[in-house]
Amino acid sequence: MPQQKDIVKIAIQMPGAYPQLIQLDQKKPLSAVIKEVCDGWNLEGPENYALQYADGVQTYITESNRLDIKNGCILRLTKAPGRCAEDLFKGIQSSDSGVRCDSLKELASVSTDVTFAQEFISRDGHLLLVKIVEDSNESNVIMTHTLTGFMELMDHGIVSWENLSSVFIKKIASFVNAKPTDASIQQVSLDILESMVLSSHSLFLQVKQEVTMERLIAHLQVTNQQIQTKAMALLMALLQTAGDSDRQEMFAFLNKKNLRQYIYKNIIHSSGSVQDEMAHYLYVLQSVTLNHLEPRMRTPLDCYSQEQRDILHSLRQAAFETESENSLSHERRRSLCAKEFKKLGFSNNSNPGQDLVRTPPGLLALDTMFYFASRYPDAYSRFVLENSSREDKHECPFARSSIQLTLILCEILRIGEPPSETGSDYHPIFFSQDRLMEELFCVCIQLLNKTWKEMRATQEDFDKVMQVVREQITRTLSSKPTSLELFKNKVNALNYSEILKLRQTERLHQEETLAPPVLELKERLKPELLELIRQQRLNRLCQGTMFRKISSRRRQDKLWYCRLSPNHKMLHYGDVEEDTDNPPIETLQEKIPVADIKGLLTGKDCPHMKENKGKQNKEVLDLAFSITYDVEEYSLNFIAPSRTDFCLWTDGLSVLLGREMSSESMRSELEILLSMEIKLRLLDLENVPIPDSAPVVPKPPSNYNFCYDFSQTEQ
């Protein structure tokens, strides 16, 4: 007895007969099953019959695919593939045009099945179709069925495209090149030529010679969407298969004909929505075109190239109006150049070419910087001079930012990545704008400077700023702007505060989608983690911080130190020398009992900010805080050395006063701790063992030669 899993219950149909319900034994030969079915209908010659699916894709059942049959399937008893192939082979050669037409129509339908295709090709049926095309004596209807059947047969890869004659290729190309002809013939002919081009370079050369670019562009301008799509497919195949020189020639022609602007105006903009197949080819065209930049992206700067050195110096000279360098001594000129390259934002100011050795972005970063400086000289000069005059490491380094921004744009635009087979995510802005990469860079480098100021960033915040800029660009591009001006308006409206709001909204939405038990767990964990943050803040106050006194002339002079006593009852403070590091609590002469502290003030509410009203910049206001004690007239005033210290001290003082912590640093840390703790708690649900002790720290490496030296040197 066969096992139950080897038995499949199915229904078998045949025209003019009642269906048979059988239990198919998968271990029994298929020929025996067909014989039993034929016996049930009293049919002779079971070898002339086969089973195929009755619904969907009507594939023949063979020994290799029979295990795909599921319970409840409906199959049909039909002609065996060999018998069907023989009948159609004879019908195609009939002297009756009606029989030929019906046979070719049926051939176009059944050729999708690989089993039938093998049988038909084994009889040289494909060569029969080739001869019909070469003779070209049939009507348009018969020719359409012939070409469709031929395409379906060739799609199985049973025979090579390279075996086709040049006569056949020219005939197919003539169908594409002909102006007044049947649209169905042109569609399938474009399909055939695309497959030829993708199959080999020799066929690419023949097709490129026979089909003119002018004709392909003409096909893109017709109202028939199918013709448009097939023509675009062939054009993309030619571009993808072409060598560098051929591709350059084709791009030059397409640019001359303003193909991108035509596609934007007549396909993207006018239709509103683009069908999926056309969207894929638009994505491929964008990808292939932008990949033109890949060689520059993969090539590092050559420090021995006079041309590249001249471009670097032109960037420097365009930014700074310097005295005549020719009148300076060699050492003086070298020192001047180093200082100006440093102001320009190069890490290696004595040899700025070293900053462009990394690939990607390689020479592409130099190209984008030079394009910005030469295309928008006023904006370039304003960027560099504005940042070179800033103090306290708040300057936004143009060169370093440009190099990183170029890399980000390469990643967003997928430059250097081959087009995906299923990709369809094209940018409409690409088709309305020449030199998209360079123009996007010019908009985004100014956006970067704006975001840098909004975030009040320092050099330590460089990576954080770049992450925000990446998010601004990707969010704006995802809205599918159709022009550079629209992109510019949208991306500048998406400022840092808007990004924070969007992140918060998405985080809240994510929390709302969490299962109720997870939300409940999160609420239970909050008090414990908040207490952990409170203790960390108090410990940090016990360690103390060095503060600077700001005089009325806004000149930094004396230093003073403040720290909380270990028992959290006293604040000790006093003046210290420049080289003092973590002074003992006994050396701090002044103290304030925590019990006497009445209030905590921040920003413009602080007494020392009110005294200098109108004279303090926003950066100082954001770092200012004060504590009041005894009576309102007495206060201890602080200017935190950084935003992090400001958050730590205001949170710690709030804890001492019995208030809630409210800094952005606390909210961020609480979110991180909650996320980590929930993930750890949920590991138990996945049966993941949590170790009781920390893993052993590995031994340090024998050397640190792999570390990159970011130190700046000046000669």
N, C-alpha and C positions, 0 to 999 in steps of 0.2 A: 504493500500500500504506500503510495506517495505521501510525503508529509503535507500537512495542511497549507504551509507557506508556499509550496510549489504549485498549488491549485489556484487558478484565477477564474472567476466567474465573469463571462462576457456574453455579448449578443452579436450575432453575425447576420448581416443583411445581404440580400441580392434582389435586384429589380424583378418584380413579377412573382416573388415567392415570399412565404411567411418567414420571419426571422427565426433563427435557431439560437436557443439559449444553451450554452455548453460550459463545461468546466474544463478549462485549458490546463493540461498537465505540462508545466514548463520543462520537464525532463524528457518529454516525448519529442522526437524529431518533428520539425515544422511540416515536413512533407507528409508525415503520417496524420497530423492534425488536419491538413488541407484535404487529404483523401477521405477522412471521416466526414468532413463537412460536405464534400462533393457527393458522397454516398447518401447523405441525408436528403439531398435534392435530386438524386438519381442522375448526376452529371458524370459523363465519361471524360477521360483524359485529365486527371487531377494535376498533371505536370503543366498543363496550360493555364492554371489558375494560381492566384496568390491572394494574400490578405493585405488590406491596407486600412488605415484609420478612416472612419466615415465622416468625422467632424474635424474642423480645424485644418492643419496642414496634413494633407492626405498622403502620408508617407507609407511606403511599402514596409510590411513586417518581414524582417529577416532574422536569421539566427543570432546576429550580433546586437539587434535592438529589441528582441522579443521580451527581455526582462523589464522593459519600460512599461509594458502593458499592466494596467491597474484594474482592480475589481470594478465592474460596471462599465468598462469601455465598450464602445460600439464599433465593430469592425465591419468591413465590406469584402465580399468575395468578388474579385475582379480579374482581368487578364493578367497573366504572369508578365513581368517586365520584359523578358526576352520576346514573348509573343507580341506584346504591345509595340516594342521597338521594331520588330519585323514588319508588322502591319503598317506602321507610320512610315517606315523607310520606303515601302512599296507605294503608299498613297502619295508621298511627296513627288514620286516620279511619274504619277499618272498623267495621261494626256488631257484629262478633264480638269479644267482650271478650278471648278467647284470642289472636286475631291482634293486637289492640291492645297487649296485654301483651308479646307476643314482639317486636313492632316497637319498642316503647319500650325494652325491655331491650337489644336490639341497638343502638338509637340511643345509649344511655348508654355503650356500649362503643366504637363507632366515632367518636363525637363528639370523642374526644381528638385525632383527626387534623385538622389545620387545613385540609387540602385538602377533606376531606369537609364540614367545618363551613361553609366558604365556599359550597359547593353547596347545603347544606340551608338555610342562612340566606337565600340568594338566592331561594329559593322561599317565604320568610316562614314557614319551619318553626318558628322560635323563637316567633313569635306564636301559632302553633297550640298550642304547649306552655303559653304564658301563659294562653290561653283555658281549657285543661283545668284549670289550677290555679285560675283565677277561678271556674269553674263548680263545681269541687270535688265532682263526682258519681262519681268513680272509687274503686276499692278502694285500700287502703293500699299494696298491692304495686305497682299501676299508678302511684299517686301518687309512690312512691319513685323508680321508673324515670324518671318525667316530670321530677321535680326534679333528679335526677342528670344526665340528658341536658341539661337547661337550663343547669345549672351548668357542665358541660363546654363547651358551645357559647359561653357568655358569657366563659369564661376566655381565649378567643383574642383578645378585644378588638376583634372585628369590628363589633359594635354597642355603643352606649353604654348603661350602666345607667340613665342619667337618662331614657331614653325609656319606662321602665316606668310603668304606671298606679298610682295610689294604692290601687286595689282589690287589685291584685296584691301590693303591699307589705303591706297589712293582712292579706291571706290568709296570706302567709308568716309574718308576725308571730304570727298566730293559732295556727299549728302549733307555734311556740316557746312561746307562753303557755299552751297547753292542757296540762293535767296528765295525764289518761289518754290517751296517744296512742302511736303506733308510734315506737320509738327511732330507726329508720332515717330516718323523715321528719324528726324533730327534728334529727338530725345534719346532714343536707344543708340544712335550712332555716337553721340557725345559720351554715353556710358561706355561703349566699347573702346573708344579712343582713350578715355581716362584709365581703364584697366590696362591697356597697352603701355601707356606712359609709365604707370607704376610698376610694371613687370620687369622692364630692363632699360638700360641707358641707350642701347641701339634703337629700340622702338621709340624712345623719347625723341631721338634725333630725327627719325623719319616723320613722326607726327608733327614735330615743331616745324619741319620743312614744308609739310603739306597744308597745315592749318595755320592761317595767318592770325596774328594778334588782333588785327583790325576786325576780323570776322567774329572772333570771340567776344570782343567788346560790343559789337553790333548785337550779338545774341543777348547780352546783358541788358540791352535797351528795349527788348520786346516786352509786350504786356503778358505773355504766357509765363507764369511763374515757374513751371516745370522746366521750360527751356532756359530761363534765367539760372535756375539752380544747377542744372546739368552743365551749363557753360561755365559757371563759377567753379564747379567741381573739377572740370578739365583744366581750367586756368590754375587752380591750386596744385593740381598734380604736376603740371609743367614747372611751376615755381619750386616745388619741393624736390623734384628730381633733377633740376638743372644744376650744373656746376656753377662755381662762383662767377665766371665771366658771362655765361649765358644768363644767369639770374640778374646780374648787374644790367645787362642789356635790356632784359624784360622790364625791370623796375624803371629804367630810364624811359622806356616807351610808355609804361602805365602812368608814370608821373606826368609825362608830356600830355597825355590824354585826360589828365585830371580824374583818373578812375575813382580815387577815394572820395572826392567831392561828389561825383556822379552817384556812387553807391549810397552815400549819406542822403543825398537829396531825393533820389528816386526809389530807393529800396528801404532804407531805414526810416527816414523822416516822413515820407509820404504815406507809407503803409501802416505806420504806427507799430504793429507787431510783425515780427519776422518768423516765418515757419522754421521748425527745428532744424531741418536739413540745411537751409540757407544760413541759419545762425551758426552752424558748425563751420561752414566755409568762410564766413566773415571772421570767425575766430581764427581759422587757419591763416587767412590773409594777414590779419593783424600780427599773428605770431611769427610768420615767415618774414614779414617786413621788419619787425622790431629785432629779430635775430640777426639782422644786418649789422647790429651794433656789437654782437658777441666778440668778434676778433679784437676790437678795442678794449672790451671789458676783460678779456683774458690776457692782454699784453701789458706787462709792467713798464713803467717809465725807464728809459735808457738814459742814465746819467751822462753818457758820452755823446748823446745826440744833441747837436747844437740847436736844431730846430725846437726840440722839446724844452731845452734850457731857455731859449729865447721866449717861448710862451710863458714860462714861469716868471721870468723877469718882466714881461709885459703886464702880467697880473699885478705885480708889485708896483710898477711905474704908473699904472692906471689908477691905483688907489692912493698913492702919496705924491704930492708935488715936492720933489726934492731938488736941492741945489745941483748944479751941473756935476755929475759924477766923474766926468773926465778930468776935472781939475783936482780931484782928491787923490791922495796916495793909495796904494794898493791895500794897505792895512785898514785905512780909514774907510775906503769904499766897501771892503769886506765886512767891517763892523756895522756900517750903516745898513747894508743889505740884510745882515742877520737880524738886526733890530726890526726892520720893516717886515721881514718874513714872519717874525714872531708876532707882530701886530696883526698880520694877515691870518694868523691862526694855524701856522704849520708847527708840528711838534718838533721836527728836526730843523730848526731855523738856519743852521749853518749849511745844511744840505737838504733843502726841502723836497728834492726829488725822491728821497727815501720814503716820504709819506705816501708816495704813489707806486711803490713797489708791490704792495699787496694786490693780488688779483682774486676775485673781482674786488673793486671796480676798475683797477688799472688805469689805462690811459683815458677811459671813458669819463672818469672824474675830472681829469684835466680838460677834456673837451667841453664838459658842461660848465665848468668854472669860466673858461675862456669865452664861451658863448654868452653867458650872463654878463660878463664884463664888457664885451664888445657890443652886444645887442641892447643892453640896458645900462649904459655907463653911469647914469645918475643914481639909479637904485643901487648899483654895485658900490660906488664911492660912499653913498650914505650908509650902507650896511657896514663897511669896513671902518670908516672913520667914527661912526657912532659907538662901535664896540671897542675900538682901540683906545677910546678916551674913558672907558668905564674903569672903576676901581674895584678892589676887594674880590677879584676873581669872578666878577659878574659879567665879564665880556663873553659874548658868544663867538667862538673861534670860527671864522669863515671857512678856512681850508678844511679843518677837521670835520666841521658840519657838512660841508659840500661832499666830501669823500663818503661819509656815512649816508647822506641823503641819496647820493647816486646809487649806492648799493641797495638801499631800501626800494628805490624806484625800479631797479633791475629785478628785484624779487617780486614786487607787486605786479609788474608788467610781464613777468616770467621770461625775461630776456635770457637766452642761452638754453632754455628748456624746449625740447621738441614738442610740436603740437600733439595734444592728446587725441586719441581716436574718437573719443566721445565728447571732447570739449566743445562748449558753445557759449562761453562767457566772454563775449567781445565787449569792447568799450566804444560806444557811439562817437565819443570825442576823437578817437583815432581817425575816423573817416572824415572828420571836418577840419583836421589840423595837420599841416605838414610839420615835420620835425617835432613830433609829440614829446619825445623824451626830453629834449632840450627845453621846450617851452614849459612843460610841467615842472622841470627843475627850477626855472626862473620864478614861477609862481610859488613853489614850495619852499625855496630857500628864504624868500621874504616871509612866508608863513612861519617858518622855523624861528626867525628872529623875533617875530611878534609873539609866538608862543613862549619863547625863552623869557621875554620880559613879563608876560602874564604870570608865569610860574616863579618869577624872581629867582631864576636858577643861577647856580654857580657851576664851576667846572666839575664838581663832584656829582651834579645832577644831569650830566650830559646824556647818559643812557636813558634816564627817565624822560627827558625832553624828547629824545628820538622815538621812544615808544609812543608818546602822545602824538607826535607828528605823523608817525606811521598810521595810527588809528584815525587821525583827521583825514588823511589821504584815502585810506581804504573805505571809510564810511562814506566819503563824498563820491568816490568812484562807483560805489555800489548803488548810488541813486541814479546812475546812468546819465550824467550830464552830457548834453549834445554839443557843447561848444566850450572852448577854453575860458571864455568870459563867464559862462555860467558856472563852470568848475571853480573859478577864482572867487566868485561871489559866495558860493556855497561853502567852500573850505575856510574862507576867512570868517564867515558867520559862525562856524563850528569852533568857537574859541575854547580855551582850557576849562572855563566854568561849565560850558555846555557838555564837554566830554565827561566831566565829573558827574553832572546830572544824569547823563545817559547811562553811565556805569552804575550809578546808584539805582536808577529805575530798573535796569536789567538784573541787578543783584536782588532787588525786592521781588521782581517777577520770578526769579529763580527760586527764591525762598518760598513764594506762594505755591509753587509747583511741587515743593517737597511734601512727602507724605506726612500726615499729622503727627505720627510718632517721632519723626525726625525733628519737627518743629518743637515738640514738647521737650525732647532731649536737649535741644539748643537752649531753650529757656532755662532748663535746670542747670546747665553748665555755666551760664552767664555769671551768676554771683561768684562762683568759685574762681573763674578766670579774671573777673574784675578785681577780686581781692589780690590775686597774683600780680596784676598790673600795679595796684596801689602799693604793695610791698616793694616792687621794683622801683617805683618813683621815690619812695621814702629812702630806700638804700642809696639811690642816686644823689639825693639831697645830702645824705650823710657823707658821701664822698666829696661833695663840694664842687664849685665851679669858679674859674677865674673870669672876672668881669672887667671891663674898661670904663673909666669915667670919661664922659663927653663934656668938654668945656663949652662955654657960651660961644666960643669962636669955632665950634665944631671941629676942634683939633683933638685927636686922641692923645691923652697923656698918661695919667696915673692908672695903675692896676689895683684892684682890690679883690679879695677872696671871700666867699660866703659858703658856710656849710652848716648842716643840721647836726645837733649833738646825737650820740648813739641812743640816748633815751627819749629822743624826739621832743624834748622840753625846751630847748634853747636854739636860737639861730645865732651863730658866731660869725663875725665878719671883721675885716680890717684891711688896711693897705699892705701891699706886698711889693717886692721888687720884681723886675722883668724876668729874671732867671729862676724865680721860685717855682718849685713844682710840688703841689699837694702839701701845703704847709700844715704842721700839727695844729690841732684845735687850740692848744694852750697859747700859741703865738698870735692868735687873733684877739685884738684888744677889746672889741665891742661885742655886745650880745643883746638880744631881744628875747624875752620869754614868749614862747608860742602862745601862752594863755592871753598875752596882752595884744595879740594881732587881731585887729577888728575887721579888716577887709582886704580884698585883692582887686587891684585895678589893672587894666591893660590898655595899650594903645593911646589914643588921644585923651583918655580920661586920666592918665597918669599926671601927677603934679609937674614932673620935670619935662613933660611934653607940652603942658599948658604954658609953662614959663617961656618956652621957645616957640610959641605958636607961629606958624608960617615959615619957620626956619628949618623944620625937620622934614626930611624926605620920607616917602612911604616905606622904604626898607627899614629905617630906624623905628618908625611907628609900629611896624609889625613885630618888632623884637622888644618893645618896651613893656615893662610891667612894674608895679609898685605894691608894697604892703603898707597899710596904715595901722597905727597902734596908739594906745593910750587915748589920745584925742585926735580928731581929724587932721590937725595941723602937722602932726608928726608922721613922716613916711620914710621908707627905705626904697630907693629907686634903682632899678636895674635896666641895663641894655644887654640882652642875651647875645652871646657870640654867634649863635646860629638859630635857625628855626627849630631844630631838634631840641636844643637846650631850653628854648622858650617853652616848648610843649612839656618837657620834663619838669621844669620848675613850676609852671602854672598848675599842672596836674598835681604835683607833690604838695604845693601850698594849699590847693583846694582840699586835698585829703586831710591835711592838718586842721583845716577850718571846718571839717565835717561836711563838705560840699561834694557834689558829683564832679567827676573829671569830665572835661568837655573838649579837649584838643583833638585835632584831626589825627594826630599820631596815636592817641589812645584808641580811637575808633578803628583805625587800620590794624593795630596790633590785636585788638579784640576779635576782629573778623578773621585774622590769620589763625589765632589760637583756637577759635571756635571751629573753623574748618578742619584744622589738624586733629583736634580732639574728637570731632564727630567721625572723621575717617578712621581714626584708631579704634573707636568704639564699635564701628560697623564691621571692622575686620573679623570680629568674632562670628558674625553672621555668615561669612564666607569660609569659616573654619581655617582661618589663617592664624597660626600660632604667633603670639606676641612674646618676644624674649623678655625675661625678667631683668637682664643686665644689658648694658650697652655693648655693641660689638667692639672687638679689639682694634685700636687705632693702628693702621699699618706703619711700618718703619718708613722714615723719610727717604726720599731718593738719594742716590749717591752724588748727584749734582743737580743743579738747577738751570742747565743750559737751555731747557725748553721754554723758560720764562722770557717774555718779550719786555725789553727795557723801554719804558715810556718816558724816561727822564728827558728833560729839555736841556740842551746845551747851547751855549752862546759863545761865539768867538769874537 
